[in-house]
């Protein structure tokens, strides 16, 4: 696996397969499926060939990764979703 973290905080933002292309540039990161505009070579770290087991409940920003292990991010807040659609007026 490839893991992309914020450089200063170690917050795990994205996980990619080993076969996925991840190109880190000085102003953005380009992947096979999308561009990450708020991350770049100056603020991110890409770990490759990671064999550590990913937490089952992984979601972006929920964990830290320091290059060897995961730990829970105490500031992570589970997203809430509105289930009711707005009523027509």
MITORMI-290228 format. One record per residue (C-alpha): residue number from 1; z, y negated, x negated. Coordinates in pm, 1 decimal, padded with zeros to 6 digits. Each point is the difference from the previous one (the first is absolute). Layout:
// MITORMI-290228
ZAVEX num        Z        Y        X
ZAVEX NUM        Z        Y        X
...
This chain:
// MITORMI-290228
ZAVEX num        Z        Y        X
ZAVEX   1  00000.0  00000.0  00000.0
ZAVEX   2 -00038.4 -00366.0 -00095.8
ZAVEX   3  00279.9 -00238.2  00095.0
ZAVEX   4 -00038.2 -00377.6  00006.9
ZAVEX   5  00317.2 -00206.6 -00028.9
ZAVEX   6  00096.2 -00364.4 -00029.5
ZAVEX   7  00063.6 -00061.6 -00368.0
ZAVEX   8  00322.7 -00203.4  00022.8
ZAVEX   9  00169.5  00186.2  00286.4
ZAVEX  10 -00139.3  00357.2 -00030.1
ZAVEX  11 -00061.2 -00002.5  00376.5
ZAVEX  12 -00248.0  00276.5  00078.2
ZAVEX  13 -00287.2 -00153.7  00193.3
ZAVEX  14 -00279.0  00259.6  00003.4
ZAVEX  15 -00061.6  00366.9 -00072.8
ZAVEX  16 -00344.4  00134.9 -00088.2
ZAVEX  17 -00141.7  00342.5 -00075.9
ZAVEX  18 -00074.3  00075.7 -00366.3
ZAVEX  19 -00370.4 -00001.0  00085.2
ZAVEX  20  00009.3 -00349.2  00155.8
ZAVEX  21 -00136.9 -00290.5 -00200.1
ZAVEX  22  00246.6 -00282.6 -00060.1
ZAVEX  23 -00132.1 -00292.9 -00204.7
ZAVEX  24  00257.6 -00260.7 -00096.5
ZAVEX  25 -00148.5 -00341.6 -00070.2
ZAVEX  26  00158.7 -00330.6 -00092.0
ZAVEX  27 -00031.8 -00132.3  00357.4
ZAVEX  28 -00006.8  00308.7  00227.2
ZAVEX  29  00003.4  00379.4  00017.8
ZAVEX  30 -00303.7  00190.4  00121.8
ZAVEX  31  00033.2  00351.8  00144.6
ZAVEX  32 -00247.4  00241.3  00155.4
ZAVEX  33  00079.1 -00127.5  00350.0
ZAVEX  34  00136.6 -00353.5 -00023.2
ZAVEX  35  00085.9 -00300.7 -00216.4
ZAVEX  36  00360.8 -00102.0 -00061.7
ZAVEX  37 -00013.5 -00377.0 -00028.5
ZAVEX  38  00367.9 -00068.3 -00061.4
ZAVEX  39  00035.9  00236.2 -00297.1
ZAVEX  40 -00159.7 -00018.9 -00344.0
ZAVEX  41  00046.3  00087.5 -00365.9
ZAVEX  42  00270.5 -00265.7 -00030.9
ZAVEX  43  00227.4  00126.3  00278.5
ZAVEX  44 -00058.1  00374.0  00035.2
ZAVEX  45  00046.9  00329.9 -00180.5
ZAVEX  46 -00213.9  00307.2  00062.3
ZAVEX  47  00157.6  00337.2 -00074.5
ZAVEX  48 -00252.1  00282.1 -00030.5
ZAVEX  49  00034.6  00379.3  00009.0
ZAVEX  50  00335.4 -00024.4  00178.5
ZAVEX  51  00137.1  00344.2  00082.7
ZAVEX  52  00333.6 -00112.4  00145.6
ZAVEX  53  00029.3  00096.0  00368.2
ZAVEX  54 -00071.4 -00296.2  00228.2
ZAVEX  55  00270.9 -00058.7  00263.9
ZAVEX  56 -00106.8  00145.0  00337.6
ZAVEX  57  00068.6 -00329.3  00176.9
ZAVEX  58 -00189.8 -00214.5 -00252.1
ZAVEX  59 -00144.5 -00323.9  00127.5
ZAVEX  60 -00098.8 -00300.3 -00209.3
ZAVEX  61  00299.9 -00201.9 -00126.9
ZAVEX  62  00261.6  00255.0  00115.2
ZAVEX  63  00062.3  00136.9 -00350.2
ZAVEX  64  00024.2 -00106.5 -00361.6
ZAVEX  65 -00173.6  00204.8 -00268.8
ZAVEX  66  00100.2 -00049.9 -00363.9
ZAVEX  67 -00249.4  00232.8 -00161.3
ZAVEX  68  00214.6  00311.2  00039.6
ZAVEX  69  00185.2 -00007.2  00332.2
ZAVEX  70  00018.8 -00154.8  00344.9
ZAVEX  71  00289.3 -00194.4  00148.6
ZAVEX  72  00041.2 -00158.7  00341.9
ZAVEX  73 -00066.8 -00372.0  00035.4
ZAVEX  74  00314.3 -00137.6  00170.0
ZAVEX  75 -00193.0 -00307.9  00119.4
ZAVEX  76 -00265.2  00202.6  00181.5
ZAVEX  77 -00008.1 -00060.0  00375.3
ZAVEX  78 -00170.1  00257.3  00220.7
ZAVEX  79 -00285.0 -00166.1  00192.3
ZAVEX  80  00032.6 -00028.5  00374.9
ZAVEX  81 -00293.5  00024.9  00234.4
ZAVEX  82 -00036.3 -00156.1  00341.2
ZAVEX  83 -00087.7  00265.7  00253.7
ZAVEX  84 -00060.4 -00222.1  00301.6
ZAVEX  85 -00330.1 -00178.7  00030.1
ZAVEX  86  00000.7 -00359.2  00116.9
ZAVEX  87 -00041.5 -00031.8  00375.4
ZAVEX  88 -00307.7 -00170.1  00137.0
ZAVEX  89  00062.8 -00334.1  00164.5
